Amino acid sequence: MKIFTKKTGILALFLVIFAENLFAISDSEAQDLLQKAEDNTSFYETDFKGNYTVVQNKPGEGQNLTEAVMYRRDRASSWTILITGPAKEKGKGYLQFDNNIWFFDPADRRFTFTSAKDKFQNTNANNSDFAPQHYARDYAIESTQEVTLGKMQCVLFTLKAKVNSVDYPMLKLWVTKDDGLVRKKEDYSLSGQKLRTTAIPSYQTIKAIEKSYFIPVSMLIQDNLRGKKISGKMQYEQTQITIRNVVFEKVSDSVYTKPYLEMMSAK
């Protein structure tokens, strides 16, 4: 009986290992899925326009709200963000072209240089969060693991940067296996300290002439470095970005220029 039990245990262990290997994602499949996750963040065939509501929650200080309209022309690496509210921020804007990002303040009617790594309106979102994400181009896959995130079957990628221009040298990325959508992202320093956590629980499907695009309904970004203790419990700053009224159609070339922001700020 002891011999039978031992053999049964060994057989069961073998079957578990065999099943894990049978269904484990291959290196080529992992690379293809990461590329799909990257492709799902970009719209090279057409221009993009959407209304953004950005709400920052600072523990013990309340909330700050920003309303904005964003235009993107990914094939030209250009985008424009026009702040529409609140009243004290209205008319401010951001513009990217020729790999440079400019911030416009109507108070002094000046453009100042900013970067993709800088915080958007001093929230927990970076300027780069509003642009295409280059997971496959800029990062190498360190490891993959098939996991469950809620009810979703995902591949958990651990990524390490191949270039210095990225915001974060290390990422963990939860990507759904069936559609290649990022559902969760953790940003790390080179030493392994977790800096931010982003959750994207749901997407909206927008049909255009040539294809359908997946746009987050909302994104929740938690800053793991900025927060305070309240009643003995650490609470971190969070920023929620909600996207609505998405349209995929060509807009005037003038939208992606400095004179456009200057003109719109005067209205």
N, C-alpha and C positions, 0 to 999 in steps of 0.2 A: 504493500500500500504506500509506503514511503517513497519507493522508487517511482511508482506511478504518479504520485503527487508532484514529485520533483520534475519528472518529464513533462507533465501537464503544464507546470509553471514555466518551464523553458520554452515549450511550444507556444504558450500564450504570449510570452515576451517576444518571441520571434515574429508572431503574427502582427503584434502591435508595431514593431520596428518596420516590418515589411509594408504594412498599411501606410505608415507615415512616409516612407520613401516613395511609395506608389503615388501618393497624392501630393507630395511636396512639389512646390513650384520650382522649375528649372531656372538656371541662370538666364537663358535667353527669354523665357517667359517673364521673368522678373524685370528684365531690361525693357521688354515690350510694354509691360504694364506701367512702368515708371514713365516711359515716353508718352503713353496714353494719358496719364495723369497730367503731364506737362501740357500736352496738346489741348486738353479740356479747359485750360486756363487762358487760352488765346483765341483770337478771332481774326485770322489773317485774310479772310475772304471779303470782309465788309467792315464798315465802321460800326461802333457801338455807342449807344447813348443810354444812360440810366440815372435815376434819382437815388441819391444815397442819404440815409439818415445815420449819423454817427453819434452814439450816446456813450459818454464816458462816465463811469461810476467810480468816484474816489471815496473810499471808506471814511466816514466821519465828516465828509465835506459835501455830499450830495452829487448831483449829476450835471454834466455839461452836454448840451445838444448842438450839433452842427448839421445843417442841411446843405446839400450840394448837388450839382449836376455834373456828371462826368461824361467826357467824350474820349473815345479811344480809336486810334488807327494803328493797329498792331503791326501791320506790314511795313509801316514807316517808323515804328518805335516812337510814336507820338501820342501824347494824351494831354487833355486839358481838364482841370477841375475848377468849377466856378462856385464859390460859396454863396448861397442864397439866404442863409439865416444862421443865427439870429441877426437882428438888425445891426448890432455893433460889429458883426463880422462880415456882413453882406458886402459883396464887391471884391473881396480878397480872392486870390486864385493861384493855381499852380499850372505850370506848363512844362512839358518835356518835349524836346526836339534836339537832334544832333547829339544824343547821349548826355544832354545837360538838363537839369531841372531848375526852374526858376519860380520864385514866389513873388507874387505881386500884391502890394499893399496900397489901396487907393488913398490912404491917409496922406502919404507923401508921394504917391504916384511913382514909386520906384520898384524895380525888379532886383531881387537879391538872389544870389546863387544858393541852392540847397542841394541835398543829395538823396538818393534812394533810401539810405539808412536813417535819415532824419525822421523825427516823429511828425505825423500829420496833425496839425493844429494842437500840438502838445498832448495828444491822446496816446494810447498804448499801441496804435497802429503806425506802421512805417509807411512812408510814401510808396515803397515798393509793393506793399500789400494790394495796391490798386492796379497793378500792372501784371502782365504774364509772368508765371513762375517757371524758372528754368531748372527743374529738378534733374532731368536726364542730362542736360548740357553741362551744368556746372557742378554736379555731384557724382561721386562714385559710390556704388552700392557696397557697403561693408558687410551687411547681413540681411536676410529676410526671414520672416516667420509668419506662418498662417495663423491668424487669431480671429476671435469674435469680438466685435465692438457693438455692444447692445445685441441687436438681432442681425447685424450685418457681418457677412463673411469678408474679412479683409486680409491683405498682406501688409505686415508691419515692416517697413523699410528702415534700416539704419544707414544714414548717408553721411559721407564726409566730403567736404568741398575740394574740388580740383583747381579752383581759381581763388584769388584773393578778393575779388570784387563783390562777393556775396555778403549778405547781411550777417549770416551766422555760419560758422565753420562746420557745425554738425547739426543734423536734423533727424528726427524720427517722424515717419510719415505713415499714417494708416490709410490705405487705398482699397476701396471696394473692388473685389475680384471681377464682378460682372460688368461694371461700367467704367472702371478706372477713375473714380471720383475721390478726391481727398476728403476724408471725414474728420481727421484730427491731425494736428501737427504740433510737434514740440521742437523749440529752438534751443540749441545748446552752445555754450562757449567751448573753446578748444580744450579747456580743462575738464569739461563734462558737466558744468553747472547748468541746470535748466533755467532758461531766461524767460521764455514765453510759452504759453499753450494756446492753441487756436482750435476751436471746435466748429465744424460746419455740419450741423445735423440734417439739413434738408436742402434740396436744389429745386429750382424751377426750370422747366424745359421751354425754351423759346424757339419757335420755328421761324426760320428765315427762308429765303428763296432757294438757296442751295443746300442747306442742311439745318439740323437742329443743334442748339447750343444749350449747355448746362450752366446755369448761373446760380450761385448761392442765394437762398432766400435771406439768410443772415449768417454772419460770422461773429463768434464771441472770442475775443482775444483777452487772455489773462496775463498780466505782467508779473512775473515771479520775483521781480526785484523791487517793485514799487507798491507799497502798502503800509498798513499800520496795525498795531494791536488794538483791538476793541474788546473790552471785557475779558482780557487775557487771551483772546483768540486772534491769530493773524489773519487779516483780510487783505487780499490783494486788489489792486486796481484792475478794472475790466473795461473793455470797450466793445460795444456791440455795433456792428455795421449791418444795416438792412438795405437791400437793393430792390427797387421796384420800377415800374414803368419802363421796362427795358425795350429798346427798339434797335434793330439791326438794319441800318440803311445809311447810304452815303450822306455825309454832311459837307458843307462848304470847306474848302481848304483853309479859308481864313480863320476857322475856329481854332486851328492849331498854331496861332501866331500871337505875339505880344500885343499888337493893336486890337485884337479881339477882346482880350481881357481888359484893356484900357477902356474900350468902348462900352463893354457891358457893366463895368464898375460905375459908369456915369449915369446909368439908368436908375 
